């Protein structure tokens, strides 16, 4: 059974940091590119960052460049999102996504709230 389980979401003050984790199981993690998406209330889901299957290539949405870092540990079947200098507009549910060819899986999401 395929599972992607996100964790690490929390309430944080502006300027703070959080590290999200996504633990994968039920598929060959190292064969899949992994991404983080987010969806704020009333808005469409948007790509935050993507990392290639081996971890050698990363891409970020423009508004996250320099503040967020995606990484993965294929030995632990886990992908991470380090988020620094958080802003209120980063408030959203953050989702983990795995993709390989036509196969794609989603996690259930973790809430990140940035507020003073």
C-alpha atoms as a printed R data frame, in Angstrom:
    type eleno elety resid chain resno      x      y       z
1   ATOM     1    CA   UNK     A     1  0.000  0.000   0.000
2   ATOM     2    CA   UNK     A     2  1.449  3.354  -1.070
3   ATOM     3    CA   UNK     A     3  1.734  5.917   1.693
4   ATOM     4    CA   UNK     A     4  3.151  9.413   1.881
5   ATOM     5    CA   UNK     A     5  2.974 10.818   5.383
6   ATOM     6    CA   UNK     A     6  3.852 14.453   5.921
7   ATOM     7    CA   UNK     A     7  4.827 15.863   9.284
8   ATOM     8    CA   UNK     A     8  6.391 18.963  10.793
9   ATOM     9    CA   UNK     A     9  3.679 21.519  10.124
10  ATOM    10    CA   UNK     A    10  3.081 23.989  12.918
11  ATOM    11    CA   UNK     A    11  2.248 27.538  13.920
12  ATOM    12    CA   UNK     A    12  5.335 29.730  13.587
13  ATOM    13    CA   UNK     A    13  6.017 33.443  13.826
14  ATOM    14    CA   UNK     A    14  7.058 35.462  10.780
15  ATOM    15    CA   UNK     A    15 10.764 35.098  10.181
16  ATOM    16    CA   UNK     A    16 10.809 31.668  11.769
17  ATOM    17    CA   UNK     A    17 11.767 28.281  10.356
18  ATOM    18    CA   UNK     A    18 10.191 24.875   9.973
19  ATOM    19    CA   UNK     A    19 11.328 21.560   8.568
20  ATOM    20    CA   UNK     A    20  8.731 19.387   6.930
21  ATOM    21    CA   UNK     A    21  9.232 15.670   6.386
22  ATOM    22    CA   UNK     A    22  7.468 13.210   4.117
23  ATOM    23    CA   UNK     A    23  7.955  9.525   4.816
24  ATOM    24    CA   UNK     A    24  7.219  7.226   1.879
25  ATOM    25    CA   UNK     A    25  6.368  3.550   1.771
26  ATOM    26    CA   UNK     A    26  4.838  1.026  -0.594
27  ATOM    27    CA   UNK     A    27  6.857  1.942  -3.683
28  ATOM    28    CA   UNK     A    28 10.479  2.224  -4.806
29  ATOM    29    CA   UNK     A    29 11.207  5.669  -3.444
30  ATOM    30    CA   UNK     A    30 14.545  6.083  -5.219
31  ATOM    31    CA   UNK     A    31 12.818  5.762  -8.607
32  ATOM    32    CA   UNK     A    32 10.534  8.734  -8.014
33  ATOM    33    CA   UNK     A    33 10.998 12.454  -8.306
34  ATOM    34    CA   UNK     A    34  9.588 14.092  -5.216
35  ATOM    35    CA   UNK     A    35  7.894 17.440  -4.864
36  ATOM    36    CA   UNK     A    36  6.308 19.662  -2.293
37  ATOM    37    CA   UNK     A    37  3.154 21.555  -3.204
38  ATOM    38    CA   UNK     A    38  1.062 23.891  -1.124
39  ATOM    39    CA   UNK     A    39 -2.499 25.124  -1.138
40  ATOM    40    CA   UNK     A    40 -3.677 28.215   0.680
41  ATOM    41    CA   UNK     A    41 -7.372 28.818   1.446
42  ATOM    42    CA   UNK     A    42 -9.217 29.899  -1.668
43  ATOM    43    CA   UNK     A    43 -6.201 29.340  -3.902
44  ATOM    44    CA   UNK     A    44 -5.054 26.638  -6.276
45  ATOM    45    CA   UNK     A    45 -2.435 24.127  -5.323
46  ATOM    46    CA   UNK     A    46  1.009 25.335  -6.384
47  ATOM    47    CA   UNK     A    47  4.417 23.754  -6.766
48  ATOM    48    CA   UNK     A    48  6.905 24.696  -4.054
49  ATOM    49    CA   UNK     A    49  9.943 22.609  -4.930
50  ATOM    50    CA   UNK     A    50 10.962 19.451  -6.763
51  ATOM    51    CA   UNK     A    51 13.923 17.113  -6.418
52  ATOM    52    CA   UNK     A    52 15.022 14.439  -8.853
53  ATOM    53    CA   UNK     A    53 15.027 10.763  -7.981
54  ATOM    54    CA   UNK     A    54 18.732 10.699  -7.101
55  ATOM    55    CA   UNK     A    55 18.659 14.147  -5.544
56  ATOM    56    CA   UNK     A    56 21.044 15.724  -8.000
57  ATOM    57    CA   UNK     A    57 18.598 18.258  -9.404
58  ATOM    58    CA   UNK     A    58 16.250 20.644  -7.644
59  ATOM    59    CA   UNK     A    59 13.775 23.270  -8.778
60  ATOM    60    CA   UNK     A    60 11.940 25.935  -6.828
61  ATOM    61    CA   UNK     A    61  9.089 28.310  -7.361
62  ATOM    62    CA   UNK     A    62 10.431 31.833  -7.654
63  ATOM    63    CA   UNK     A    63  8.911 33.037  -4.386
64  ATOM    64    CA   UNK     A    64 10.639 30.230  -2.455
65  ATOM    65    CA   UNK     A    65 14.125 30.511  -3.927
66  ATOM    66    CA   UNK     A    66 16.697 31.321  -1.295
67  ATOM    67    CA   UNK     A    67 14.309 30.590   1.563
68  ATOM    68    CA   UNK     A    68 13.300 26.946   1.065
69  ATOM    69    CA   UNK     A    69 15.492 23.904   0.527
70  ATOM    70    CA   UNK     A    70 14.282 20.508  -0.615
71  ATOM    71    CA   UNK     A    71 16.350 17.423   0.101
72  ATOM    72    CA   UNK     A    72 15.912 13.673   0.266
73  ATOM    73    CA   UNK     A    73 17.377 10.646   1.956
74  ATOM    74    CA   UNK     A    74 16.790  7.611  -0.229
75  ATOM    75    CA   UNK     A    75 18.078  5.309   2.516
76  ATOM    76    CA   UNK     A    76 15.270  6.555   4.765
77  ATOM    77    CA   UNK     A    77 12.630  6.940   2.034
78  ATOM    78    CA   UNK     A    78 12.091 10.493   3.182
79  ATOM    79    CA   UNK     A    79 11.977 13.902   1.546
80  ATOM    80    CA   UNK     A    80 12.380 17.134   3.474
81  ATOM    81    CA   UNK     A    81 11.529 20.776   3.047
82  ATOM    82    CA   UNK     A    82 13.526 23.236   5.110
83  ATOM    83    CA   UNK     A    83 11.676 26.537   5.247
84  ATOM    84    CA   UNK     A    84 13.401 29.668   6.529
85  ATOM    85    CA   UNK     A    85 12.376 33.313   6.752
86  ATOM    86    CA   UNK     A    86  8.748 32.319   6.753
87  ATOM    87    CA   UNK     A    87  6.131 34.896   5.817
88  ATOM    88    CA   UNK     A    88  2.391 35.027   6.527
89  ATOM    89    CA   UNK     A    89  1.776 34.335   2.846
90  ATOM    90    CA   UNK     A    90  3.488 30.963   3.279
91  ATOM    91    CA   UNK     A    91  0.489 29.835   5.308
92  ATOM    92    CA   UNK     A    92 -0.976 26.798   3.568
93  ATOM    93    CA   UNK     A    93 -1.409 23.071   3.661
94  ATOM    94    CA   UNK     A    94  1.792 21.525   2.331
95  ATOM    95    CA   UNK     A    95  1.560 18.303   0.346
96  ATOM    96    CA   UNK     A    96  4.147 15.749  -0.624
97  ATOM    97    CA   UNK     A    97  4.018 14.314  -4.158
98  ATOM    98    CA   UNK     A    98  5.820 11.379  -5.749
99  ATOM    99    CA   UNK     A    99  5.964 11.023  -9.509
100 ATOM   100    CA   UNK     A   100  7.489  8.584 -11.970
101 ATOM   101    CA   UNK     A   101  6.155  8.546 -15.491
102 ATOM   102    CA   UNK     A   102  2.383  8.246 -15.278
103 ATOM   103    CA   UNK     A   103  2.418  7.133 -11.639
104 ATOM   104    CA   UNK     A   104  1.800  9.828  -9.055
105 ATOM   105    CA   UNK     A   105  0.984  9.739  -5.361
106 ATOM   106    CA   UNK     A   106 -0.057 12.389  -2.850
107 ATOM   107    CA   UNK     A   107  0.154 12.686   0.888
108 ATOM   108    CA   UNK     A   108 -2.610 13.990   3.121
109 ATOM   109    CA   UNK     A   109 -0.917 17.308   3.823
110 ATOM   110    CA   UNK     A   110  0.419 19.146   6.848
111 ATOM   111    CA   UNK     A   111 -0.705 22.600   7.956
112 ATOM   112    CA   UNK     A   112  1.798 25.428   8.152
113 ATOM   113    CA   UNK     A   113  0.568 28.656   9.700
114 ATOM   114    CA   UNK     A   114  2.763 31.744   9.846
115 ATOM   115    CA   UNK     A   115  1.340 34.308  12.200
116 ATOM   116    CA   UNK     A   116  2.316 36.531  15.101
